[in-house]
Structures are given as C-alpha cells and as structure tokens.
Amino acid sequence: MKKVEIFKEGKFKDGSMTRLLVHESPYMKVINFNIKAGQMLPLHSHDIEGEVSIAVLSGSGEFLGKDGLTLPAEVGDVLVCAINQPHGVMAKSDLRIMATIAPPI
C-alpha cells in the first residue's frame, strides 16, 4: 500500500504540461497530468490493446476524440475508452486529471 499526495507533489508549470507518475505495476499505470489553461494533452492513440480512464480532479476542459469530437470535462467526469481509440484533453482552466492505463504502456 502507498499514498501519493498529488495535490502537493503534482505541480503546474507555465508553458508546459506536467506529469507525475503515481503508480506503475505489471497491471496498470496511473499518471497525474497538470495542464495549464489553454494547453492540451494532444489527441493520440497507442497501437496496443487495453483501456484508459481519464478522471477530472480539478478545473475544466474538454475531452478530445476522433473526427473533432469534444465532450465536456468537468470535476468528477471520467472518460473511458480503448487505448487504441484517439483521446486527448484540452484545458479551459488549470486542469488536473488522473489517467489509469491497463495494462500499462
């Protein structure tokens, strides 16, 4: 068992998104991304089997998908998709998200 205080350890940085590796095991990977307003985790996909969940912990923005699809991303929202499906996030305000990838990449 371990505890990670992401609101203390995960920082925001002007000019670039930051990431904090929260956990990694043979079963999953958990990453905290901190994205300043106007920045993004670009639309991307991975050529493997598995799933990703992206949970909004603070701030607001949009989940990004294939063919220009956007969905609101507000505190408490969770996006779940196959990891080979295009996904990304755009921050409208400073946005803190938690991504869980299983199996890990």
PyMOL commands that set and color helices and strands:
alter all, ss='L'
color gray80, all
select helices_A, chain A and resi 6-9+66-68
alter helices_A, ss='H'
color red, helices_A
select strands_A, chain A and resi 18-24+29-35+40-44+51-58+60-65+70-74+78-82+87-91+95-102
alter strands_A, ss='S'
color yellow, strands_A
deselect
rebuild
show_as cartoon
